[in-house]
Amino acid sequence: MKNENKEHNTFPFLEQLLDGAEVEWMALEEIAIKISSGGTPKTTVSDNYGGGIPWLRTQEVGYGDIWDTGVKITEEGLKNSSAKIIPKNCVIIAMYGATVGKVGINKIELATNQACANIELDENIINYRFVYHYLLSQYKYIKSLGAGSQTNINARIVKKLQIPIPCPSNPKKSLEIQQKIVAILDTFTELTAALTAALTAALTARKKQYGFYREALLRFEEEEVPHLPMGDESVGRFIRGGGLQKKDFTDSGVGCIHYGQIYTHYGTYANKTKNNVSEEFAKKARMAKHGDLIIATTSENDEDLCKAVAWLGNEDIAVSSDACFYRHSLNPKYVAYFFQTEQFQKQKRRFITGAKVRRVNASKLELIKIPIPPLSEQKRIVAILDQFDTLTHSISEGLPKEIELRKKQYEFYREQLLGFPKLKMES
């Protein structure tokens, strides 16, 4: 189908590339060598799995190149299913599940399951990365073509997807135009990947440095400062949380902290809560005060268990069960930072119970020894670690924002560079 819409305003650079050439829209099935889907070997037959053949599932199809798969199948599994080995550089579209409409390119030979549409293209006719970038721009549209609760699509829909072909009467010039567009969009993709790697490396380095200084600053010889059990009456006591559940949350009222939020929402310290409970509920709740350390005593893994947040707000707050709070005579942030050290973690591991759900009883936390330097030294340590915490948090916050900015920049230029004159349907 040729474009007949002369009123479309294209991106200046695209106009220059086209140089007056027409654009023809063709269905994927017209430009592909082959469009296929894969298959799934019987999962009940163990001999089908654990081999050396990469086997791609839809959840592994994302926005980018595919260099490996999470599951490998055997020759037997391949033979006993409808899966077939596809050549590298196929454009793959996820057709089922949460990833419907997502696109990837296999950089290795592999097999796929039946929920992948595998598009093999002739590079002498069409640039496969041009098709890939264009299909990325059509994600929402492709997803909208689906049916069912997960908006699944099928191979018939994929085959009919329209692709703009610039200058179809001159294949050489067409490929040159496609390659120039691909080069620009690939550059943005590579810059985003490089930025992500650099920022991630910076964050990892800062976290490592932060961890090193935290361990060093909070490590004292026993002859230097007292090391006392946290439950010693001169140091502090642990108080169990109450029966606070998420259904008890209200839009306003008295602040509260649910144990699960200690993992997902709070950092080393906080002065305001994410949620509230009613004043009536608060009257019968277990309440933490300014300076208390609030500790999650239940987790699915040992590492997160006993994650803690120092409460620095001025108001008393309710604390849920599966958590406790520590009322003490120390610098609140000093105690919170101590809970992040290996010397605390090492002592904690002795008291962990449970199989799937891991727990530490508050009475056992009382036995953990904490070094107690003078308050002035605690304050100095906290000031140093606060700087590292702020820097690390800043990088952590900035990382996704910066990556998102680069993605939006890529998407902007993708829309402009692939904004070919729209198809005017022929009657």
C-alpha positions as CSV (number, residue, x, y, z in Angstrom):
1,M,0.0,0.0,0.0
2,K,1.5,3.3,-1.0
3,N,1.2,6.5,1.0
4,E,-1.0,9.1,-0.6
5,N,-1.2,11.5,2.3
6,K,0.7,14.6,1.1
7,E,-0.3,16.7,4.2
8,H,1.7,14.8,6.7
9,N,4.5,16.9,8.3
10,T,7.5,14.7,8.8
11,F,10.6,15.3,11.0
12,P,13.0,17.5,9.0
13,F,15.8,15.0,9.1
14,L,13.4,12.3,7.9
15,E,12.2,14.5,5.1
16,Q,15.9,15.0,4.1
17,L,16.5,11.2,4.2
18,L,13.4,10.5,2.1
19,D,14.2,13.4,-0.4
20,G,10.8,13.1,-1.9
21,A,10.8,9.3,-2.2
22,E,7.5,7.5,-1.6
23,V,6.8,5.3,1.3
24,E,5.1,1.9,0.9
25,W,3.4,0.1,3.8
26,M,3.7,-3.6,3.7
27,A,2.4,-6.4,6.0
28,L,5.1,-8.3,7.9
29,E,4.2,-11.4,6.1
30,E,5.1,-9.7,2.8
31,I,8.6,-8.8,3.8
32,A,9.5,-11.7,6.1
33,I,11.2,-14.9,4.9
34,K,9.3,-16.7,7.6
35,I,7.1,-16.0,10.6
36,S,6.9,-18.9,13.1
37,S,6.1,-19.6,16.7
38,G,7.8,-22.2,18.8
39,G,6.7,-24.9,21.2
40,T,7.1,-26.3,24.7
41,P,8.5,-29.7,25.4
42,K,6.5,-31.7,28.0
43,T,7.4,-30.3,31.4
44,T,6.7,-33.7,33.0
45,V,9.5,-35.4,31.0
46,S,12.8,-34.5,32.7
47,D,14.8,-35.7,29.7
48,N,13.4,-32.7,27.8
49,Y,15.3,-30.2,29.9
50,G,18.8,-29.5,31.1
51,G,20.4,-29.8,27.7
52,G,22.4,-27.2,25.8
53,I,19.8,-25.7,23.5
54,P,18.7,-22.2,24.6
55,W,14.9,-22.0,24.9
56,L,13.2,-18.6,25.1
57,R,10.1,-17.8,27.1
58,T,7.9,-14.7,26.7
59,Q,9.0,-13.3,30.0
60,E,12.5,-13.1,28.6
61,V,11.5,-10.9,25.7
62,G,12.2,-7.3,26.5
63,Y,13.4,-4.2,24.8
64,G,16.8,-5.3,23.6
65,D,19.2,-8.1,22.4
66,I,18.8,-11.6,23.7
67,W,22.1,-13.3,24.4
68,D,21.0,-16.2,26.6
69,T,17.9,-17.9,28.1
70,G,17.1,-19.0,31.6
71,V,16.1,-22.5,30.4
72,K,17.9,-25.0,28.2
73,I,16.3,-28.0,26.5
74,T,17.7,-31.2,25.1
75,E,17.8,-32.5,21.5
76,E,15.1,-34.9,22.7
77,G,13.0,-32.0,24.0
78,L,13.3,-30.2,20.7
79,K,12.4,-33.3,18.7
80,N,9.4,-34.1,20.8
81,S,7.9,-30.6,20.6
82,S,6.9,-28.1,17.9
83,A,9.9,-25.9,18.9
84,K,12.5,-25.2,16.1
85,I,15.9,-23.6,16.1
86,I,15.7,-20.2,14.6
87,P,18.6,-18.3,13.2
88,K,20.1,-15.3,15.0
89,N,18.8,-11.8,14.4
90,C,15.2,-12.7,14.2
91,V,12.8,-10.1,15.5
92,I,10.7,-11.7,18.3
93,I,7.4,-10.5,19.5
94,A,5.8,-11.8,22.8
95,M,2.2,-12.8,22.1
96,Y,0.9,-14.0,25.5
97,G,1.0,-13.0,29.1
98,A,2.3,-9.8,30.8
99,T,4.9,-9.1,28.1
100,V,2.4,-9.0,25.1
101,G,3.8,-6.7,22.4
102,K,7.3,-6.5,23.7
103,V,10.1,-7.0,21.2
104,G,13.5,-8.5,21.2
105,I,16.3,-9.7,18.9
106,N,18.0,-13.1,19.4
107,K,21.7,-12.7,19.0
108,I,22.2,-16.4,19.2
109,E,20.5,-19.4,17.6
110,L,17.8,-20.6,19.9
111,A,14.3,-22.2,20.2
112,T,11.3,-20.4,21.6
113,N,8.0,-21.4,23.2
114,Q,4.7,-21.1,21.3
115,A,4.0,-17.6,22.8
116,C,6.8,-16.1,20.7
117,A,6.3,-14.8,17.1
118,N,9.7,-15.3,15.4
119,I,10.2,-13.0,12.4
120,E,13.1,-14.0,10.1
121,L,13.9,-11.2,7.6
122,D,16.1,-11.0,4.5
123,E,18.8,-8.4,5.3
124,N,19.2,-7.8,1.5
125,I,15.7,-6.4,1.4
126,I,14.9,-5.0,4.9
127,N,17.1,-4.0,7.9
128,Y,16.0,-6.2,10.8
129,R,16.9,-3.5,13.3
130,F,14.7,-1.1,11.4
131,V,11.8,-3.4,11.8
132,Y,12.7,-3.9,15.5
133,H,12.8,-0.2,16.3
134,Y,9.5,0.4,14.4
135,L,7.8,-2.4,16.3
136,L,9.0,-1.0,19.6
137,S,7.3,2.3,18.7
138,Q,4.1,0.3,18.1
139,Y,4.0,-1.5,21.5
140,K,0.8,0.1,22.8
141,Y,-1.0,-0.4,19.4
142,I,0.1,-4.1,19.2
143,K,-1.0,-4.7,22.8
144,S,-4.4,-3.1,22.0
145,L,-5.0,-5.7,19.2
146,G,-5.1,-8.5,21.8
147,A,-8.0,-10.2,23.5
148,G,-8.6,-11.8,26.9
149,S,-7.7,-10.7,30.3
150,Q,-4.0,-10.5,29.3
151,T,-4.7,-9.0,25.9
152,N,-3.1,-12.0,24.1
153,I,-2.4,-11.7,20.4
154,N,-1.7,-14.4,17.8
155,A,0.5,-15.1,14.7
156,R,-2.3,-14.0,12.4
157,I,-2.3,-10.5,14.0
158,V,1.5,-10.4,13.8
159,K,1.6,-11.2,10.2
160,K,-0.7,-8.4,9.3
161,L,1.2,-5.7,11.2
162,Q,2.1,-2.9,8.7
163,I,5.8,-1.8,8.3
164,P,6.7,1.5,6.4
165,I,9.2,0.8,3.6
166,P,11.0,4.0,2.4
167,C,11.8,4.2,-1.3
168,P,10.6,0.7,-2.2
169,S,11.4,1.1,-5.9
170,N,15.1,1.5,-5.1
171,P,16.1,-1.3,-2.6
172,K,19.7,0.1,-2.3
173,K,18.5,3.6,-1.3
174,S,15.8,2.1,0.9
175,L,18.4,0.1,2.9
176,E,20.6,3.2,3.1
177,I,17.7,5.2,4.6
178,Q,16.8,2.4,7.0
179,Q,20.5,2.1,8.1
180,K,20.8,5.8,8.9
181,I,17.7,5.7,11.1
182,V,18.9,2.5,12.8
183,A,22.4,4.0,13.4
184,I,20.8,7.0,15.3
185,L,18.4,4.9,17.3
186,D,21.1,2.3,18.1
187,T,23.3,5.1,19.4
188,F,20.7,6.3,21.8
189,T,20.2,2.7,22.9
190,E,23.9,2.2,23.4
191,L,24.2,5.5,25.3
192,T,21.4,4.4,27.6
193,A,23.1,1.1,28.2
194,A,26.4,2.7,28.9
195,L,24.9,5.2,31.2
196,T,23.1,2.5,33.1
197,A,26.3,0.5,33.5
198,A,28.3,3.6,34.6
199,L,25.7,4.7,37.1
200,T,25.3,1.2,38.4
201,A,29.0,0.8,38.8
202,A,29.2,4.2,40.6
203,L,26.4,3.1,43.0
204,T,28.0,-0.2,43.7
205,A,31.3,1.5,44.4
206,R,29.7,4.0,46.8
207,K,27.8,1.2,48.6
208,K,31.0,-0.7,49.0
209,Q,32.9,2.3,50.3
210,Y,29.9,3.2,52.6
211,G,29.9,-0.4,53.9
212,F,33.7,-0.3,54.5
213,Y,33.5,2.9,56.6
214,R,30.4,1.8,58.5
215,E,32.2,-1.4,59.5
216,A,35.4,0.5,60.4
217,L,33.7,3.3,62.4
218,L,31.5,1.0,64.4
219,R,34.2,-1.5,65.3
220,F,35.8,-1.1,68.7
221,E,38.1,-3.3,70.7
222,E,36.5,-4.4,74.0
223,E,39.2,-2.7,76.0
224,E,38.4,0.6,74.2
225,V,34.7,0.9,74.9
226,P,32.1,-1.2,76.8
227,H,30.3,-3.9,74.7
228,L,27.0,-4.5,76.5
229,P,24.0,-6.7,75.7
230,M,21.3,-4.5,74.1
231,G,18.9,-5.7,76.7
232,D,21.1,-4.5,79.6
233,E,19.0,-2.2,81.9
234,S,21.6,0.6,81.4
235,V,21.3,0.4,77.6
236,G,17.7,-0.3,76.5
237,R,14.8,-2.7,76.2
238,F,12.8,-4.3,73.4
239,I,9.1,-3.9,73.2
240,R,6.9,-6.0,70.9
241,G,4.6,-4.4,68.3
242,G,0.9,-4.7,68.5
243,G,-1.9,-6.1,66.2
244,L,-1.7,-3.5,63.5
245,Q,-2.8,-4.7,60.0
246,K,-3.0,-2.9,56.7
247,K,-6.8,-2.9,56.9
248,D,-6.4,-0.6,60.0
249,F,-4.8,2.2,57.9
250,T,-6.7,5.5,57.7
251,D,-6.2,8.6,55.5
252,S,-5.4,10.7,58.6
253,G,-4.9,10.3,62.3
254,V,-1.9,8.9,64.2
255,G,1.2,7.8,62.3
256,C,2.0,4.1,62.1
257,I,4.7,1.7,60.7
258,H,3.8,-1.7,59.4
259,Y,6.7,-4.2,59.5
260,G,6.5,-4.8,55.8
261,Q,7.1,-1.1,55.0
262,I,10.4,-1.3,56.8
263,Y,11.7,-3.3,53.9
264,T,9.9,-1.4,51.1
265,H,9.6,2.2,52.1
266,Y,11.9,3.3,54.9
267,G,15.6,3.9,55.0
268,T,17.9,4.2,58.0
269,Y,15.7,6.8,59.7
270,A,12.4,8.6,59.3
271,N,10.5,11.5,60.7
272,K,7.2,10.9,59.1
273,T,5.1,7.8,58.4
274,K,3.6,6.6,55.2
275,N,0.3,5.6,56.8
276,N,-1.9,6.4,59.7
277,V,-4.4,4.8,62.1
278,S,-7.4,6.3,63.8
279,E,-6.9,8.0,67.2
280,E,-9.2,5.4,68.7
281,F,-7.0,2.5,67.3
282,A,-3.9,4.3,68.6
283,K,-5.2,4.3,72.2
284,K,-4.9,0.5,72.3
285,A,-1.8,0.1,70.1
286,R,1.8,-0.4,71.0
287,M,3.4,3.1,70.5
288,A,7.0,4.0,69.6
289,K,8.5,7.3,70.8
290,H,11.0,9.7,69.3
291,G,14.4,8.0,69.2
292,D,13.1,4.4,69.3
293,L,14.4,1.9,66.7
294,I,11.7,0.0,64.9
295,I,12.8,-3.5,63.8
296,A,11.2,-6.0,61.5
297,T,11.4,-9.4,63.2
298,T,10.0,-11.5,60.4
299,S,11.3,-11.9,56.8
300,E,11.5,-14.4,54.0
301,N,15.3,-14.3,54.0
302,D,18.1,-13.9,56.6
303,E,19.7,-10.9,55.1
304,D,16.6,-8.6,55.4
305,L,15.7,-9.9,58.8
306,C,15.9,-7.3,61.5
307,K,16.1,-4.4,59.1
308,A,15.6,-1.3,61.3
309,V,14.5,2.3,61.1
310,A,15.2,5.0,63.7
311,W,12.0,7.0,64.4
312,L,13.0,10.7,64.6
313,G,9.5,12.2,64.4
314,N,8.1,14.2,67.4
315,E,4.8,12.2,67.7
316,D,4.4,8.7,69.1
317,I,3.5,6.2,66.4
318,A,1.8,2.7,66.3
319,V,4.0,-0.3,65.5
320,S,2.7,-3.6,64.0
321,S,3.2,-7.1,65.1
322,D,6.1,-9.0,63.4
323,A,8.1,-5.9,64.5
324,C,9.4,-4.6,67.8
325,F,10.9,-1.3,68.9
326,Y,14.0,-0.7,70.9
327,R,13.9,2.0,73.6
328,H,17.4,3.0,74.6
329,S,19.8,5.6,75.9
330,L,22.0,5.8,72.7
331,N,22.1,8.0,69.6
332,P,19.1,6.7,67.5
333,K,21.0,6.8,64.2
334,Y,24.1,5.2,65.8
335,V,21.9,2.2,66.8
336,A,20.3,2.1,63.3
337,Y,23.7,2.0,61.6
338,F,24.9,-0.7,64.0
339,F,22.1,-2.9,62.8
340,Q,23.5,-2.6,59.3
341,T,27.0,-3.9,60.3
342,E,28.4,-7.4,59.9
343,Q,29.1,-7.5,63.7
344,F,25.4,-7.2,64.3
345,Q,24.4,-9.6,61.5
346,K,26.9,-12.2,62.7
347,Q,25.3,-12.2,66.2
348,K,21.8,-12.1,64.8
349,R,22.3,-15.3,62.7
350,R,22.6,-17.4,65.9
351,F,19.1,-16.6,66.9
352,I,17.2,-17.0,63.6
353,T,14.4,-19.6,63.7
354,G,11.8,-20.9,61.2
355,A,11.9,-22.5,57.8
356,K,10.1,-20.6,55.0
357,V,9.4,-17.6,57.3
358,R,12.4,-16.5,59.2
359,R,12.1,-14.9,62.6
360,V,14.1,-13.5,65.5
361,N,12.5,-13.2,68.9
362,A,12.9,-9.9,70.7
363,S,14.1,-11.6,73.8
364,K,17.1,-13.0,71.7
365,L,17.9,-9.5,70.4
366,E,18.5,-8.5,74.0
367,L,21.5,-10.8,74.1
368,I,23.3,-9.1,71.1
369,K,26.2,-7.0,72.3
370,I,26.7,-3.4,71.0
371,P,29.8,-1.2,71.4
372,I,29.0,1.9,73.4
373,P,31.4,4.8,72.9
374,P,30.6,8.2,74.4
375,L,27.6,10.0,73.0
376,S,30.0,12.6,71.4
377,E,31.7,9.8,69.5
378,Q,28.4,8.3,68.5
379,K,27.4,11.7,67.1
380,R,30.7,12.0,65.2
381,I,30.2,8.5,63.6
382,V,26.6,9.3,62.7
383,A,27.7,12.6,61.0
384,I,30.2,10.7,58.8
385,L,27.8,7.9,57.9
386,D,25.0,10.4,57.2
387,Q,27.1,11.9,54.4
388,F,27.7,8.5,52.8
389,D,24.0,7.6,53.3
390,T,23.0,10.9,51.5
391,L,25.4,10.4,48.7
392,T,24.4,6.7,48.1
393,H,20.7,7.6,48.3
394,S,21.2,10.5,45.9
395,I,22.8,8.1,43.3
396,S,20.1,5.5,44.0
397,E,17.4,8.1,43.4
398,G,19.1,9.6,40.4
399,L,19.9,6.3,38.6
400,P,16.3,5.4,37.6
401,K,15.5,9.1,36.8
402,E,18.5,9.5,34.6
403,I,17.8,6.2,32.8
404,E,14.2,7.1,32.3
405,L,15.2,10.5,30.9
406,R,17.5,8.8,28.3
407,K,14.7,6.3,27.4
408,K,12.3,9.2,26.8
409,Q,14.9,10.9,24.7
410,Y,15.3,7.7,22.6
411,E,11.5,7.4,22.3
412,F,11.2,11.0,21.2
413,Y,13.7,10.5,18.3
414,R,12.2,7.1,17.5
415,E,8.8,8.6,17.0
416,Q,10.3,11.4,14.9
417,L,12.5,9.2,12.8
418,L,9.9,6.6,12.3
419,G,7.0,9.1,11.8
420,F,6.5,8.2,8.2
421,P,3.5,9.6,6.3
422,K,0.5,7.7,7.6
423,L,-1.1,5.1,5.5
424,K,-4.2,6.2,3.5
425,M,-6.2,3.0,3.1
426,E,-7.1,2.1,-0.4
427,S,-10.7,1.2,-1.1
